[in-house]
Amino acid sequence: METRIRNLREDNDLTQIELSKYLKISQVAYSYYESGKRSIPLELLSKLADFYKTSIDYLLYRTDTIKPYPKKK
């Protein structure tokens, strides 16, 4: 998962500081998530999926489809 969130951040030309501000955490905490030193809480994982317009399953390598699931009607 760490590689996927780092790649998404870099592909979108964002810094760890920009993402940490969006998530309302410190840059150090975010860097721990990217490096795998800490597990990402579900709440933050959900925010990252929403931010990148993808699914949590994509972030967790449960699928390689970046497109999010369709919303329920």
C-alpha angles and dihedrals in degrees: 000000000000092000092050096052091045092050092048090050093048093043088056093047093241130145127226087247092057092050093045090053090051090049092042094234134113122275089240092056090050091049089053089055092050093048094045094243089123134027115244113244114240092245092058092042089055091049091051092050090051092046093052092038093237138108131271086237089062091051090049094048091245088126136015092214107108094191111099122242116269115263120251116257 
